Amino acid sequence: MFSSANPYKNQHYAELKRNCIKDKILFEDPEFPATNASLYFRKPPPGIVTWKRPREITSEPLLFVEGISSHDLNQGVVGNCWFVAACACLALKENLWKKVIPDWKEQENNLKHPENYAGIFHFQFWVFGEWVDVVVDDRLPTINGELIYCHSKTKNEFWSALLEKAYAKLAGCYESLEGGNTGDAVVDFSGAVVETLNLEADAFYKDQKKQDQLFEDLLKVYDRGGIISCSIKAQPHEIEAKMANGLVKGHAYSVTAVKKVRLGHGLIAYFKNETIPLIRMRNPWGKIEWKGAWSDSSEEWSKIGDMERSNLGITVKDDGEFWMSFTDWCKFFTEADVCRLINTSAISLHKHWHEIVHFGSWAKNADPLLNRCGGCANHKQTFLQNPQYLFDITKETDEVLISLQQKDMKVHRREGRGENLTIGFGVFKVELNRKYRMHDILTQQCVATSTYINARAVFMRHTLSQGRYVIIPTTFKPQVLGDYMLRIFTDVDSGCRELTEDKPRIKCWSSFLGYPQAVTHIYVHGAEGLQNQDRTGGADPYVIISCEGTSVQSTIKKDTLQPDFATSAIFYRKKPRKPITVELWNSNAVKDEFMGQVVLSGSVQDTTNPQTLRLRKRGQTEEMPGIIGVRIITSTQLTAI
């Protein structure tokens, strides 16, 4: 997942620091100066701002004081609780924060050698598919000598304030961090993929089975290094409004633990092995906590043994961190961002994934066939003008993870263009031998559609059967332009590639060998009335579709006399009058058995619904037991289907 980082604005940290030490000066960043333009574009801070270096704020400034902790952080005057919550999650993941804060030991201020301090720091963020190294100076905005944005509880600790400054530099200014999504920040810290859960719509708290499955999933995500955050939906006038139960609406919380906690005391607890699912969170304000069951001083903790309580680190103080039962969490929180660190390493104890990444654009062209901005499937006339990506599922079934991400728009907020596009994608099962772009939505099977939302990223998990598929990423409306990154994760290599050609190319020998005159789609659905082929009273049938010397074979359907093939093929035909043959075979360990065929003449009529055709022997009119369902559509326009 991690790679070498590219210097942002071509600023090389080591070189800049070396020159500052050589010239005995403190670094001043020309790309993010200590001016109002770096603070805001519309709404100034509440007071007179003075930019100060850490040594002007405290006598012994350090990057870290007694290490890094999720308790270090407090939110400032800018409304970026989402970012602070992400930082709290980051602090819990050593492998991540050491990437985001590189050379952290070298960057630490050595109070014994002040001559080596140059007032320069650098941080790394995952920006649209690549790691970027961002340099900042140490001048921080203060009012009355106090830091006004993100800061640590310990006055002489500055890692969070400097990290926030680097992130604000990427966004254009501090005000551009006003309002955001915790999951997006976590992705920028890790390169993870984020899945947004609508806890309210899915009503997990009402369905115990769904709730148990969600807990197991979140437990697995947390144990494998993933990051989880949550919030409560709020109307504009309710933002950061405190509820009677102590929770805050429209406010991002970081999840700091997911645990099955053992109930009972002493040996009885171990023999009974009774547990309760609990979840721990932190308010980025560093205060104001949940008041219900399993809050710091609630009576429920009497059900837990002293050792278990000690392991959980229960403290009775208003530090912003608290526990809840998982049922209450599902009931009171409305949204959660689940950031999964997808393991792509083949050397691992845990499941690893094969990842393919594509970068693309929704773009206009004078030729409609070359347009790549057709909008969602509601716009049937233009939908298939979008980019198309083909991939294969080679296992019988495979869980596929798909993430569609657009570029971060916060940097454009100053110009009033900071809103995300509404994006999503559809997944279609297509012919087994398709290699050109789709041109007719009616002939394809849509197997999955993501939500369409104006979020920076859209994620979907879906289990697909063996076959060939096409992903179509789109904006919601046509003619909307933008850039995107598409990531596909499968158990084995899916061979995902973009479909760029509409039809076969005309080559120099096409005049001699012929060029396709028509395109035919053939769909083989099911078969019935077959003879027993094995001792179990069934068969292992498959079909082979042949046309003009090429053929496509379906998957084998195990132990059935009524197979549902749902198999399709597409042929670009040089001689449309030549017949198409569909053969039915039974798979055997020694030698496969022929079970019959149907021959479709080139002049067969297109069929909207499947025809039921009788199986026959090769080259004969003699009928064999069984019928097979076939649908065929032919067009002389090679891009009309």
N, C-alpha and C positions, 0 to 999 in steps of 0.2 A: 504494500500500500504506500509506504513512504518512499520518496525519491529525493534527489538533490534539489535544493530550492533555487529558484531564479530570483535575482535581485530586483526588487520593486524600484521603479524609476531609475534603474541602472545604478543604484547606490550600493556599493560594496562595503559591508561593515568593517571587515578587517583592515582594508586599505584606509578608510576614513578614520578609524580609531588610531591606526599607526601614525598617520599624518598629524592628528591632533596632539598626540603625545610628543611627537618630534618637535612640533611648533609650540608646545606648552600652552595650548588653548583648549577651551571646552567647546564641544561640538554644538553648532547651531544649524538646525535642519532647514535648508532653503525650500524644500518641497512641502514642509508643514510648519510654517513660521509661527512665532509666538504673537499672533495678531487675532483680531476679531474674526477674520475670515476662517480661521481654523476652529473657532468656537461655534459660530452660528451663521445662518443665512436669513433668518426671519425673527427668531425669538431670542433676545439676549439673556444672559444669566441674570439672576436677581441681585445685582450689586456690582461694585467696581472690581474688575478682575485684574489681578497681578500675577504674572507668570513667575514662578519661583522654582529654583532647583532644589532637590531634596536636602542638600546641605544648608540651604537657607530656611528650611522648615524645621529641621531637627539637627542635633549635633552629631549623631551617629547614624546616618542613613544607610539602610541595607536593602538588598533586593528581597531577601527572605529573613524572617526572624523565627528561629526554631522550626525550620522547614516550611512546607506549604500545606495549607489546610483549607477545607471548605468553609471553616469558621472565620477565615481571614477577611472575607469580603463584606463590604457594606455599599449599598447603592447611594449614588449622589443625587444631584438635583435634576439631571437629565432622566427622562422616563425610559431607561434601558434595563429594567429588571430582568428582561429576557436574556440580555448579555451577561449580567451578573450571575443569574441562575446557571447559565452555561459554564461560566468560570468556576462556580462552586462544584459543578460536576467534573470539570477538567481537573481540579485540584485532587480529586479522589483517584485519578488514573495516572499513575507515575509514568507509564510508557507513553502517554499522550502529552502530558505537560512538559516532559523533557524534550519532546519534538517541537512543541510550540515555543518553548523558552530554551533555545539551543545554547550550548556552551554556558549553562547556567552557573557553573562554578567559576568560570573565567569572567563572567559578567558581574559577579558579586563584587561589591565595593570592598576592597582591602584597606581597612582603616589604618593599617601600619604602613602602607605604601601609597599615600595620596597622589604621588607623582604619576601613577599608572592609571588614574581615573581620568577619563576623557569626556564624561557627560554624554555618552552615546550607548544605546542599547539596540538589540534587534530581536525580532520575533518572527515566527513562521506560521503562515496560514495556507490552507488548501483552497485555492481560488480556481473554480471552474476547471478542475481536473489536473491542476499542477500546484506544487508547493512554491510559495512566494515568500521571500525574505524581506521584511519591512524594517527599515532603520528609523529610529526616532532619537531626538535629543531628550534630555531629562527635564526640560522646562515644563512645569505643570501649572494649570490654572488654579488660582486660589482666590478666596474672598476673606478678608480679615485674617489672613494667615492660614486658613484651613482649606484643604483640598475640596473642590466643589463637585467633583465627579466620583467615580468608583475609588474606594480607598480601603485600606486595611484597618482593622480594629486597633492594631499596634501602630502608633504614630510614626515609627521609624522604619516601617516595612512598605516597600513601594512596587512590588511586582505587579499587583493588580492595576494600579494607576498607570503604570508604563505600558502594560499589555493593552489596556483600554485605549491609550493614546495611539498605539500602533494600529488598532482596529478602526479608530476614528479617522486616521490618516487614509486608510483604504476606502472609507465611506465618504471622504471629502471634508467632513468636519464633525464635531461632537454632536451637533443637533441632528445630524443625519442618523444618529443611533436612537433617536426618539421613536419608540414603537418598533417592534420586530418580533422575530420568532426564535425561541430558544433552540429549536432543532436546527435552524440555519446556522447559528453560531457554532453549535456542536459539530456540524459537518465541516465548517471552516477550521475547526481545531483538529479534525481527525480524518477527513475524507470518507466518513461513514455514509450510509444511506439512511434517510429519515422516513419513517412511516408515521403518519398522523392518525391517531385513533379518535373517533367520535364516541366518547363514553356515554354521552347523553342519548344519541340516536340509537346506539346498539343496546342500550339498557342492560348492561352487564349485571347490575346489582339486582335485577329482577330474575335473572336466569342463572342458577347456581352452576350448571354445567358449563355455560359459556364463561362464567366468572372464574371457575377453577382452571379452565384451559388458558384464559388470559394470564392468570397468575403464573402458571407454569412457564408460559412463553416469556413473560417479563423477568421471571427468575433466571431463566436461561440466558436472556440478553444481558442482564446485570452481571451474572457470574462469568460471562465471556467477555467482559470489558466494555459492554455497550453502555450508553448513557440515556437516561429517561428524564423527562421533565413534564410538567402538567400545569393546567390553568383552569379557571372557571370563567365561562362566557359572561360577558357584561355588555350592557347597553352603554353608549358613549357617556351618559351622565353617571354611570355606575363604576367607571374605571377606578381601580384601587379603593373601592368602598369596602369597609370592614363589615363582615357579616356577624350575626349574633354568636355563631359557633367559633369565631376567631379567624376564619379563613377570609381571604381578600379576593374580591372579584377583579377580573381583568388583570391578573397579576401572575407572573411566571414563578413557579416553584421548581427547585431541583430535587430529584429523587436521589437520596444518598444511601439508601439500603433497601433491599427486598429480601425478606427472610421468612422462613417457617420457624416460628418460635415455639419451643417446647413448653407445654403447660405442666404445672405440678411442682412438687418440692422433693428434693432428695432422690433416693433410689426409686421411689414410686413413679416419678416423672419418667425415668428411663424405661421402666418396665411397661408402663401404659403407652408410652410413645405417642402421646396426643399432642398435636401441634395446631397452631393458628397462623394463618398468613397475615403478616404485618408489613407495612411499608413506611419508610422514614423519609421525611422531606425537610427542606430548609427554605425559609423565607429570606430572599436576598436583602431585606431590610435589616436582618440580624436581630429581629424582635417580632412580636405579635404572632402567636401560635394558636393551633387548634385547641379547642376547649373540651372536646367530646371524649368518647371512650379511647383509652390508651394514650391520652395526653400525659404530660410529664407527671402530674400528681394525681392521676385518676386511680380509682380503687381497683381497676382491672389488673394493675401491676402486682397486686397481692396474689394473683394466680400463678405468678412466675417465681421460680426459685432464685435464691440469691446469686448463685453462680451464673445462671442464664442472664439475669439482670446485669451482672457485672460485665459479661461478654458483650452485651448490647450497648453498654456505656450509657445507661440511663442517668440523666442529670435533671434536677428540678430547678431550672432557671430559664428566664426569658431570653434565650439566645437565638431564637428563630428556628431551631431544629426540633422536630417532634415526630412521634409515631402515630399511625392510624391503623385501624383494621382495614383489610383490603376491601371489604364490603362497603365500608363508609367512604373509602377513597373512590370507588366506582360510583357511589351515589352522589357525592358532592362535587367531584371534579367532572368537567364536561369534555375536556380535550387532553390528550397526552401525545407527546412527540417521543417516539421510540427510535433511537439512533443505533443502528446495528453496525458493528465493525465486522465487515464481511471478510472472512478468512479465505484468502486466495493462495495461501502457502500449501504446497503439496506435502510438506514435512510438518505434520501437526497431529495432535491427539484428537482434535475436534474435527467436525465436518469441514471440508474446504470446498470452495466454489470456483468455477471457471468464469472469469470476467472478460467481457468484450465491451469496449467503449467506442462510441461514435460521436463525433462533433458535426453539427450541421446548422443550417439556417432555414427559416421560413422566408422565402424570397420571391420577388415578382420577376416576370419575364414577358416580353412582348408576345411570345408564342405561348398560348394557354397550355399546351402540352408540356412546356418547360417550367410552368409556374410551380412553386413549392410552398404555397400559402393558401390552401383551399378551405381552411376552417374545419369544424367538427363534422360528424356524420349527418347532422341536421341539414347540412348544405350538400345535398346529394349530387348536384351538377359539378361541384368543384372539389369535393372531399378527396377524391383519388388523385388530385394534383399535388397532394402533400408528399413529403419524403416517405419512402417505404423501405423497410429493413426485413430481410428474409433470414430465418433461422430454422434449425432442425432439432427435433427432440428424438433422440435415437434409442432411449430407454422406453420400456413399456409405459411408464408414467414418470414425470419428473416435475419437481417444484421449481418454478421459475420466478426470479426476482427481477423486476424491471423498475428502473428509476429514470425519470425524465426531469432534467434540471435546466432552468434558464439562467442567464447571467444575473448577478446581483445588481439591482437597480438603485440601491441607496445612494450611490455616488451621483445620481442624476436628480436627487431631490432638490438641490439648489436651483435647478432650472425648471422645477415643477414637473419632472418626468420620472418620478421615483416609484411609480406603481408597477407591480408585477403584471405580466400578461396572464390571462386565463388560459391554462394549458391542460392537456391530457393526451390520452392515446387509446387506440383500439388494437386488439390482437385478433387476427383472422386465420382460420385454418384453410390452407390453399392446396392446390394439386401437388402431388408428391414430386413431380418433375418440373415445377414452375421455376423459371429463371429470369423472366421478364416482369415488368411492372403490371400491377392489377389495373384493369380499365373498366370493370363492371362490378359494382358492389353487390348486385343481386345474385351473382353466381358464387359468392363466397359465404363462408360461415363465420360470423363474429362469435368468438368464444369468450371474450372478456373485454370490458371497457373500464378504464380508470375513471375516477372522479375528475371533473373539470373544475379547477379552482385557481384563483389568482395567487397561488403560493409559488415560492421559488422552486420547489421540487414536488413532483407527484410520484408516489411509489405504489407498487402493487405486487402482491404475492399470489400466484395462481398455479394450480397443478394441471399440467397438460399431458395428454396422451401422445403416443408416438406419432410422428408426422411432421409435416412442413408448415411453417407459420410465417405470417407477415405482421410486423408492428408498424402502425402508422401514427407518428407523433404529430399533433396539431395544436394550433391555437383554437379558441372557441369560435371566433369569427373569421371569415375569409379576409384576405388582403392585409392581415396584420403581420408585420415583419419582426424578426428577432432571431437570436442565436440560442442553441440548445446543446445539451450533452445527454446522450442516451447511454445507459449502462444496463447490460443484461448479464445476469448471473444464473448459471445452470450447473448441474452436477458434473456433466461432461461437456466438452467443447461443442457448442451449438453451431459453429461456423457462421455466425451472424455477419451479414454483409449487406450493404445498401444496394437496392435495385435501381439502376440508373438507365437501363435501356428499355424502350417501349416494345420493341419487336426485333426479330433477327436482322443482323446487318446485311446489306448488299455487299458481296465480296466480288473479287475479280473473276472468280470461276462460277458465279451464280448464273450467268447466261448459259453455261454449259450444263451445270448440274441441276439448274432450276431454282426458283425462289418461291417460298410459300405463297400459296394462293388463298388459303383459308386457315382459320384457327378453330379447333374443335375442343370443347370441354366435354369430358365424359365422366359421369358419376356412377359408381357401382354401390348400391345401398345394401341390400340384404339378399339372402337366399333361403329357400324353404324346400321341404320335401326331399331332402338329400338321403341317400342310402347310408346305412351304418358302415363305417370304415374301420372300426377297431373293436376290441373286445369290450370296451366300456359302453358300447352302444352309441358312440358319437363319432366325431371326426376332428381333424385339425386343418380346416380349409383355409385357402388363400386364393386370391385371383391375380391373374397376369393380364394386363391390358396392352395390346400390341397394335401398332399403326405404322405403316411404311418403314418397317425394319427396326423400329425402336419399341421398347416395352417398359412398363412400369409394374412392379410387383407390390401388392399390399402386404400388410403385416399378417401373421398367422393367427387365426382365431382358435383358441384351444378348446378341444373337447365340446363341440357343438354341432348340431345339424341345422341350426337356424342362425348362422353368423350375420352380424350387422357390420359390414365392411366399412361403410362411410368413407370409401376410397375414391379419390378423383385424380384425373390426369389431364394434361393439356398437350395438344399436338399442333404444331405448325406444319400444315400439309401442302406438299408440292403437287400431289395428285389427289384432289378431294374425292374423286370417284372410287378410289381404292377402299376396300372394306376395313373396318375396325373389328378386332377380335377380342372377346373377353373369355378367358379360359379359367375354369375352376379346378383347383388341385387340392389334394390331401397330402399334408406333410407327413413323411415317414422317416424313421432313422436310416433305413437302408435305401429305399427308392421311393420318391414321391409318386402318387397315383393320380392319373387324369380322371376328373369327375364329370367332365362335360364342358361345352363351350356355347357361346352365342356369337354369331357373325352379323355385324351391322353394316349394311351396304352404304356406300358413300352418299347415296341420295336419301338416307333416312331423314324423316322430318324431325325438327327440333321438338323436344318434349318438356313442357313445364313441370310435369309430374313424372315420376319414374314409370317406365314401362315394365310389365312383368313378362319376361321372355323365358321360353322353355329351353332347357339345356339339350344339346345334341352332340353326337359323335363328330369327330373331325371329318370334314369332307363328305358328310352324309346327312340325309334328312331324317334319319332315325332318331327318335326322341329318347332321352335318358331321364331317369328320375330327377326331379328337382326343377325349380324355377329360380330366376335371378332378376333383381330389380336394377334397371339401367335408365339413366337420364342422359341425353346428349344435346348439346347446343353448338351450332356451327355458325360462323360469320365469315364473310369474305373481306371484312374490314379488320386488318390484323390488330388494330388498337381499339376496336369497338367493344371488345369484351374484357 
